[in-house]
Structure formats: C-alpha cells, structure tokens
Amino acid sequence: MDVSRLLSVINDIEFEYKEGLSKLLATLIQQYTAARDAPTQDNTSSIQTAYQNLINYVDEDAFYNYTPSKAAF
C-alpha cells in the first residue's frame, strides 16, 4: 500500500467516525445502559432501533465497498 492510499483510508476513517459512527455507537450504548439501569422496563424496541440505525449507517459508509486488505496486494 502506498502512502497516498494509506492517507485516503485514514481520511475515510476519520470522516466516518466524526460524521455519524460515534453518535450512533453512543446512542446504542445509552439504550443498553438505560435497560441495565431500569430492568423492569422493556427497552427492546429502542435498542433494536438504535442497533438498526447503526447497521444501516455501516452498510452505506465508505468502507462497505472496500476490498479486504489481502486482496489489494
């Protein structure tokens, strides 16, 4: 991998993290924390929604079409 390709990958990682991944992960963690803190409440739907939002984001991010590292060599 040349340096320009590595820089491109690093830029993609930074963009994806800042633009949504960190927020979606935090939301999912918050839902799990709420479920843990109030075990008598059913938080299933909110956890499923947060998880699905994360999956949808990952399915459409810049890395979805990246080839595996070994295939690039």
C-alpha positions as CSV (number, residue, x, y, z in Angstrom):
1,M,0.0,0.0,0.0
2,D,1.5,3.3,-0.9
3,V,1.3,6.4,1.3
4,S,-1.3,8.2,-0.7
5,R,-3.7,5.2,-0.4
6,L,-3.0,5.0,3.4
7,L,-3.8,8.7,3.7
8,S,-7.0,8.2,1.8
9,V,-8.0,5.3,4.1
10,I,-7.2,7.3,7.2
11,N,-9.2,10.3,5.9
12,D,-12.2,7.9,5.3
13,I,-11.9,6.5,8.8
14,E,-11.8,10.0,10.3
15,F,-14.8,11.2,8.3
16,E,-16.9,8.2,9.0
17,Y,-16.2,8.4,12.7
18,K,-16.9,12.1,13.0
19,E,-20.0,12.1,10.7
20,G,-22.1,9.5,12.5
21,L,-20.5,6.4,13.7
22,S,-19.5,7.8,17.1
23,K,-23.0,9.2,17.6
24,L,-24.7,6.0,16.7
25,L,-22.5,3.9,18.9
26,A,-23.1,6.3,21.8
27,T,-26.9,6.1,21.2
28,L,-26.8,2.3,21.3
29,I,-24.7,2.3,24.4
30,Q,-27.1,4.7,26.1
31,Q,-30.0,2.4,25.2
32,Y,-28.2,-0.6,26.7
33,T,-27.3,1.5,29.8
34,A,-31.0,2.5,30.2
35,A,-32.0,-1.1,30.0
36,R,-29.5,-2.1,32.6
37,D,-30.4,0.7,34.9
38,A,-34.2,0.0,34.7
39,P,-34.5,-3.8,34.3
40,T,-38.3,-3.7,34.8
41,Q,-38.8,-1.6,31.7
42,D,-38.9,-3.1,28.3
43,N,-36.3,-1.3,26.2
44,T,-36.2,-3.8,23.4
45,S,-37.7,-1.6,20.7
46,S,-35.3,1.3,21.5
47,I,-32.3,-1.0,21.5
48,Q,-33.4,-2.6,18.2
49,T,-33.9,0.8,16.6
50,A,-30.5,2.1,17.7
51,Y,-28.9,-1.1,16.5
52,Q,-30.6,-1.0,13.2
53,N,-29.6,2.7,12.7
54,L,-26.0,1.7,13.3
55,I,-26.2,-1.3,10.9
56,N,-27.8,0.9,8.2
57,Y,-25.1,3.5,8.6
58,V,-22.3,0.9,8.3
59,D,-24.0,-0.7,5.3
60,E,-23.8,2.7,3.5
61,D,-20.4,4.0,4.7
62,A,-17.2,4.5,2.8
63,F,-15.9,1.1,3.9
64,Y,-18.7,-1.0,2.6
65,N,-17.1,-1.4,-0.8
66,Y,-13.5,-1.6,0.4
67,T,-11.8,-4.8,-0.7
68,P,-10.2,-6.9,2.0
69,S,-6.6,-5.9,2.7
70,K,-5.0,-9.1,1.4
71,A,-7.0,-8.8,-1.9
72,A,-5.4,-5.4,-2.6
73,F,-1.9,-6.9,-2.7
